[in-house]
Amino acid sequence: MPAVARCIEVAGLTPEMFLIEWFMTIYAKCLAIDVASVIWDLFLLDGEVILYCAALALLRISESAILSEGGSDLEGLSRILGEELRQRAHDPDEVLWHLHEVWYRTAPTLKEEIRSIENTEFASTHGLQRSSSSSDLRTGEAPRIGNVQGIPPPRELLRNWRHALMTRWMAR
């Protein structure tokens, strides 16, 4: 992916030019609903870190198009990561597979840093906080969200839901 980063930088495309739309709509605008719903499920379980992993997964899916002649300028890159993305990332299984690969390859310290930003921004206003040992796609462990008005979250329910979701999407 360093080649993708260089191509994006040389063309003058900044992450804000495509990531803001992706994040603000939680991928609903750029992906088909069945593909976006996979990201939504994982976002509800794991928080903001999934948004970043999904962005990297979509860049991986678009890598060949970005590195081709079509991705050599700002207009081409904007088209590849905008209007053409829906056609390229049309298979929920493929998107989940790439997301899973990105998750495995992302340093735990980076995931923790993203979670700490999320906790700083949202915990004080909503009473929710993900622990530093929050969920992990590899273990199937449910996210640990702090108590809301003294009522613990149904951890077993979340754990079972995550296991069923991952089994459904990863089974081939």
Residue, then its C-alpha position, 0 to 999 in steps of 0.5 A: m500500500p505504500a505505492v497507493a499512498r505515493c500515488i495519492e500524494v503525487a496526485g494531490l488528493t488529501p484524505e479529507m477529500f474522500l474520508i470525510e464523506w465515508f466517515m460521516t455517512i458511515y459508508a452509506k453513500c459510497l457503498a451498496i447497503d448490503v456492503a455498508s451494513v457489514i461495516w455498520d455491524l462491526f462499527l457498532l461492536d468495535g467503534e471508530v477503529i472499524l471506520y479506519c480499517a474499512a477505509l484501508a480495506l477499500l483502498r486495498i480493493s481499489e489498489s489496482a485501479i489507483l495504480s493504473e493510468g486512471g489513478s495518475d491524476l486528481e480527477g481519476l483518483s476522485r472518480i476511483l474513490g467516489e463514483e466507481l467505488r460502489q461497483r468495485a466494492h460490491d461483494p460484502d464477503e470480499v470487503l469483510w475479508h479485506l477488512h479482516e486482513v487490515w485488522y490483523r495487520t494494524a498494530p494494536t498500539l494504533k488501534e488503542e490510539i484511535r480508541s483513546i481519541e474516541n473515548t476522549e471525544f465521546a465518553s464524557t458526553h455520552g457516558l460510554q467508554r470502550s476499554s483499552s482491551s476492547s473487542d478483537l475480530r481475531t478472538g471474537e471477544a465482545p466490546r467492553i462498554g462501560n456501565v450506563q446508569g449502573i446497568p451492565p451491557p449484555r456481554e454474552l449477547l454481544r459475544n454470540w452476535r459477533h460470533a454468528l456474524m463472523t461465522r456467516w461472513m467468513a464461511r466459504 
